[in-house]
């Protein structure tokens, strides 16, 4: 079975993106600590911090310098409140949750769109979501800078068209993806070092994504759960398989799959069912909202994404 995977989300790779990631994970971190954790040189870290400070994403806290410590004083760094709203939209079979966050990852507003019927086509449902974002936009004193949407619902499979529609409407960088990719995104935001992990989601729809060394990739076509298991056991053997969705929480399905995969992999591949807290739509909207800022902070802040 020949499948092509295309990258949709990038891990923080540039010096500025790496610095922003570690400042987000470790408030009041110093430049020396950033050198150690990233492996980048001191001048590179200094330039990255300066660039992030100049666009309002990071700030120094000289008031927190510990002068009692021996050696050169360490100036702690922390996230600044960049004047922007980042939007994440997560849709399942019943609702769409729209989460609006600031650059520090704090929720500004959240609304649930439930007007649409389950049999509505994608285009109709998208109009409800667009209208809700417009209502939210009117309440903000700062601009929306990015939008990312994931869907785990029937009729939502032309993600390129969904992205183009949102970009046309709001004139900001936009990503649209399947549910598995959004779950993978939440995973790597918890642990950026994860790689060679295959994510399989099955609930209203079945979707897949792959966490590589550089980011998250999605396949060029949809398969059933059985077809994905066949693919994983015969053609691609990842280090870990992550299962999410109602199909895999069913005890009978879980037992059958575990027996089949254990027999095929002989314990060489880790099998894991997703932690329940990472399946909530709020968790997904949070991860989606920060995706573009995390990967391309300077481009997004300067409006060049």
C-alpha positions as CSV (number, residue, x, y, z in Angstrom):
1,X,0.0,0.0,0.0
2,X,1.6,3.3,-1.1
3,X,0.8,6.3,1.1
4,X,2.3,9.7,1.0
5,X,2.5,11.8,4.2
6,X,2.7,15.6,4.1
7,X,3.8,17.8,6.9
8,X,1.1,20.1,8.4
9,X,2.6,21.3,11.7
10,X,6.2,22.1,12.4
11,X,8.1,21.7,15.6
12,X,10.0,24.7,16.9
13,X,13.1,24.7,14.8
14,X,14.5,28.2,14.5
15,X,16.5,29.7,17.4
16,X,13.6,32.1,18.1
17,X,11.0,29.3,18.1
18,X,13.2,27.1,20.4
19,X,13.7,30.0,22.8
20,X,10.0,30.8,22.9
21,X,9.1,27.2,23.5
22,X,11.5,26.8,26.5
23,X,10.5,30.2,28.0
24,X,6.9,29.1,27.8
25,X,7.7,25.8,29.5
26,X,10.1,27.3,32.1
27,X,9.1,30.7,33.3
28,X,12.0,32.9,34.4
29,X,14.6,30.8,32.6
30,X,18.0,32.4,32.0
31,X,20.0,32.7,28.8
32,X,22.6,30.2,30.2
33,X,19.9,27.7,30.8
34,X,18.7,28.2,27.2
35,X,22.1,27.5,25.8
36,X,22.2,24.2,27.7
37,X,18.7,23.0,26.8
38,X,18.9,24.0,23.1
39,X,22.5,23.3,22.4
40,X,22.7,26.7,20.6
41,X,25.6,29.1,21.1
42,X,25.4,32.1,23.5
43,X,25.4,34.6,20.7
44,X,22.6,32.8,18.9
45,X,20.5,32.7,22.0
46,X,21.2,36.4,22.6
47,X,20.1,37.3,19.1
48,X,17.0,35.1,19.4
49,X,16.0,36.7,22.7
50,X,16.6,40.2,21.3
51,X,14.4,39.4,18.2
52,X,11.6,38.0,20.4
53,X,11.8,41.0,22.7
54,X,11.7,43.5,19.9
55,X,8.3,42.1,18.7
56,X,6.9,41.9,22.2
57,X,6.9,38.1,22.7
58,X,9.5,37.9,25.5
59,X,10.7,40.3,28.2
60,X,13.4,40.5,30.7
61,X,12.6,40.6,34.4
62,X,15.5,42.5,35.9
63,X,13.5,43.1,39.0
64,X,13.9,39.3,39.7
65,X,17.7,39.2,39.4
66,X,19.2,37.3,42.3
67,X,22.2,39.5,43.2
68,X,23.0,37.3,46.2
69,X,24.2,34.5,43.9
70,X,27.9,34.3,43.1
71,X,29.0,35.0,39.6
72,X,27.4,37.0,36.9
73,X,23.7,37.9,37.6
74,X,21.2,35.9,35.7
75,X,18.4,38.0,34.1
76,X,15.2,35.9,34.1
77,X,13.1,35.8,30.9
78,X,9.3,35.4,30.7
79,X,6.6,35.6,28.1
80,X,5.3,39.0,27.4
81,X,1.6,39.7,26.5
82,X,1.8,40.3,22.8
83,X,-1.4,42.2,21.7
84,X,-3.1,39.6,19.6
85,X,-5.7,36.8,19.8
86,X,-4.9,33.3,18.5
87,X,-8.0,31.2,17.6
88,X,-8.3,27.4,17.8
89,X,-11.4,25.6,16.6
90,X,-12.1,21.9,17.5
91,X,-15.1,20.2,16.0
92,X,-16.6,16.8,16.8
93,X,-19.9,15.2,15.7
94,X,-22.0,17.4,17.9
95,X,-20.3,20.7,18.6
96,X,-17.6,23.1,17.6
97,X,-15.6,24.7,20.4
98,X,-13.9,28.0,19.5
99,X,-11.1,28.9,21.9
100,X,-9.5,32.4,21.8
101,X,-6.1,32.7,23.6
102,X,-3.4,35.3,24.1
103,X,0.2,34.7,23.3
104,X,0.9,33.4,26.7
105,X,-1.6,30.6,26.2
106,X,-4.3,32.1,28.5
107,X,-7.9,31.8,27.5
108,X,-9.5,35.0,26.5
109,X,-12.9,33.7,25.4
110,X,-14.5,30.4,24.5
111,X,-17.8,29.7,22.8
112,X,-19.5,26.5,21.7
113,X,-21.4,26.4,18.4
114,X,-24.2,23.9,18.5
115,X,-26.7,25.2,16.0
116,X,-25.7,22.8,13.2
117,X,-27.3,19.4,12.6
118,X,-25.3,16.3,12.3
119,X,-26.2,15.9,8.7
120,X,-25.2,19.4,7.6
121,X,-22.5,19.5,5.0
122,X,-19.2,21.1,5.8
123,X,-19.8,24.4,4.0
124,X,-23.0,25.1,6.0
125,X,-21.4,24.3,9.3
126,X,-18.3,26.4,8.4
127,X,-20.6,29.4,8.0
128,X,-21.9,29.1,11.5
129,X,-18.3,28.9,12.8
130,X,-17.2,31.9,10.7
131,X,-20.2,33.9,12.0
132,X,-19.2,33.0,15.6
133,X,-15.6,34.1,15.1
134,X,-16.9,37.4,13.7
135,X,-19.0,37.9,16.8
136,X,-16.0,37.2,19.0
137,X,-13.8,39.5,16.9
138,X,-16.1,42.4,17.6
139,X,-15.5,42.0,21.3
140,X,-11.7,42.2,21.1
141,X,-9.5,45.3,21.3
142,X,-6.6,43.4,19.7
143,X,-6.5,41.7,16.3
144,X,-6.9,38.0,15.5
145,X,-3.5,36.9,14.2
146,X,-4.0,33.2,13.4
147,X,-6.6,30.5,13.1
148,X,-6.2,26.7,13.3
149,X,-9.1,24.2,13.0
150,X,-9.5,20.5,13.4
151,X,-12.5,18.4,12.7
152,X,-13.6,14.9,13.7
153,X,-16.9,14.9,11.9
154,X,-18.4,13.5,8.7
155,X,-18.1,15.6,5.5
156,X,-15.0,17.4,6.8
157,X,-12.3,16.1,4.6
158,X,-11.3,18.8,2.2
159,X,-9.1,20.6,4.6
160,X,-7.4,22.7,1.9
161,X,-10.7,24.2,1.0
162,X,-11.6,24.9,4.6
163,X,-8.2,26.6,5.2
164,X,-8.7,28.7,2.0
165,X,-12.2,29.8,3.1
166,X,-11.0,30.9,6.6
167,X,-7.9,32.7,5.2
168,X,-10.1,34.5,2.6
169,X,-12.5,35.6,5.3
170,X,-10.1,36.7,8.0
171,X,-6.9,37.4,6.2
172,X,-4.7,35.6,8.7
173,X,-2.5,32.5,8.5
174,X,-4.7,29.4,8.8
175,X,-4.3,25.7,9.2
176,X,-7.0,23.1,8.9
177,X,-6.4,19.4,9.8
178,X,-7.9,16.1,10.9
179,X,-8.5,15.2,14.6
180,X,-5.5,12.9,14.8
181,X,-3.1,15.7,13.7
182,X,-4.6,18.0,16.4
183,X,-4.2,15.3,19.1
184,X,-0.6,14.8,17.9
185,X,0.0,18.6,18.2
186,X,-1.3,18.5,21.8
187,X,1.1,15.6,22.5
188,X,4.3,17.4,21.2
189,X,3.4,20.6,23.0
190,X,3.7,18.5,26.1
191,X,6.9,16.8,25.0
192,X,8.6,18.3,22.0
193,X,11.1,15.4,21.8
194,X,8.5,12.9,20.8
195,X,9.1,11.4,17.4
196,X,8.3,8.3,15.4
197,X,4.8,8.2,16.9
198,X,1.8,7.2,14.9
199,X,-1.6,8.6,16.1
200,X,-4.8,6.8,15.2
201,X,-8.1,8.4,15.9
202,X,-11.5,6.7,15.4
203,X,-14.9,8.0,16.6
204,X,-17.3,9.7,14.1
205,X,-14.5,9.3,11.5
206,X,-11.1,7.6,11.3
207,X,-8.0,9.8,11.0
208,X,-4.3,9.3,11.3
209,X,-1.2,11.4,11.8
210,X,2.5,10.8,12.3
211,X,4.9,12.6,14.7
212,X,8.3,12.9,13.0
213,X,11.5,14.6,14.1
214,X,10.5,17.8,12.4
215,X,6.7,18.0,13.0
216,X,3.4,16.3,12.3
217,X,2.5,14.7,9.0
218,X,-0.8,13.5,7.7
219,X,-1.6,10.9,5.0
220,X,-2.9,11.8,1.5
221,X,-5.9,9.6,1.9
222,X,-8.3,8.1,4.5
223,X,-8.3,4.4,5.5
224,X,-10.4,2.3,7.9
225,X,-9.1,1.2,11.3
226,X,-8.4,-2.3,9.9
227,X,-6.6,-0.9,6.9
228,X,-4.4,1.3,9.2
229,X,-3.5,-1.7,11.4
230,X,-2.6,-3.7,8.3
231,X,-0.4,-0.7,7.1
232,X,1.3,-0.5,10.5
233,X,2.0,-4.2,10.9
234,X,3.2,-4.7,7.3
235,X,4.7,-1.5,6.0
236,X,5.5,1.0,8.7
237,X,6.6,0.1,12.2
238,X,6.8,3.2,14.4
239,X,8.3,3.4,17.8
240,X,4.9,4.0,19.4
241,X,1.2,3.9,18.4
242,X,-1.2,6.3,20.2
243,X,-4.9,5.5,20.1
244,X,-7.6,8.0,20.6
245,X,-11.4,8.1,20.2
246,X,-14.5,6.1,21.3
247,X,-13.6,3.1,19.1
248,X,-10.5,2.4,21.1
249,X,-12.1,2.9,24.5
250,X,-14.5,0.1,23.8
251,X,-13.1,-2.9,25.8
252,X,-13.7,-5.4,23.1
253,X,-12.1,-3.4,20.4
254,X,-9.1,-2.5,22.6
255,X,-8.5,-6.1,23.6
256,X,-8.7,-7.4,20.0
257,X,-6.3,-4.7,18.7
258,X,-3.9,-5.1,21.5
259,X,-3.7,-8.9,20.9
260,X,-3.3,-8.4,17.2
261,X,-0.6,-5.8,17.5
262,X,1.3,-7.5,20.3
263,X,1.5,-10.6,18.2
264,X,2.7,-8.6,15.2
265,X,5.2,-6.4,17.0
266,X,6.4,-8.8,19.8
267,X,6.6,-5.9,22.2
268,X,8.9,-3.8,20.0
269,X,6.3,-1.1,19.5
270,X,4.8,0.8,22.5
271,X,1.0,0.9,22.5
272,X,-0.8,3.6,24.4
273,X,-4.4,4.9,24.7
274,X,-4.5,8.7,25.0
275,X,-4.9,10.3,28.4
276,X,-8.5,11.4,28.7
277,X,-7.6,15.0,29.5
278,X,-5.9,15.3,26.1
279,X,-9.1,14.4,24.3
280,X,-11.2,17.3,25.5
281,X,-12.1,19.9,22.8
282,X,-10.7,22.7,25.1
283,X,-7.3,21.0,25.2
284,X,-7.3,20.7,21.4
285,X,-8.3,24.3,20.9
286,X,-5.5,25.4,23.2
287,X,-2.9,23.4,21.2
288,X,-4.2,24.6,17.9
289,X,-4.2,28.2,18.8
290,X,-0.5,28.2,19.7
291,X,0.7,26.0,16.8
292,X,1.7,28.8,14.4
293,X,3.1,31.1,17.0
294,X,5.2,28.2,18.4
295,X,6.6,27.3,15.0
296,X,7.1,30.8,13.4
297,X,6.9,33.4,16.2
298,X,8.8,36.1,14.4
299,X,7.0,35.7,11.1
300,X,3.6,35.8,12.8
301,X,4.5,38.7,15.0
302,X,5.8,40.7,12.0
303,X,2.8,39.7,9.9
304,X,4.9,37.9,7.3
305,X,3.5,34.3,7.8
